[in-house]
């Protein structure tokens, strides 16, 4: 059974850091692309990052490039999103998702064609 569970959200000051985790169940990270999305109150869902299944290659939205890092630990069935230098525009509910694909990843950041979703974890940036 495919499941995804996010953790690591919380309150952080501007310029601070958080590491989000996405633990997956029922599949291997070698077979599923894992994109991350976020949604701020009153805003649409935004693709943030994606890690390609076949080789772990990372993709990033321009808004987070250079500040966020996506990685995975296959032995722990976990994908991490390390967020640094957090800015006032970064808060929101962060979701990880999964799609069975060995090759595709960046295209999922538009939100289309993704079959499985976690419930989200809330990130708040405040002084």
Secondary structure, 3 states (H helix, E strand, C coil): CCEEEEECCEEECCCCCEEEEEEEECCCCCCEEEEEEEECCCCCCEEEEEECCCCCCEEECCCCCCCEEEEEEHHHCEEEEEECCCCCCCCEEEEEEEEECCCCCHHHHHCCCCCEECCCEEEEECC
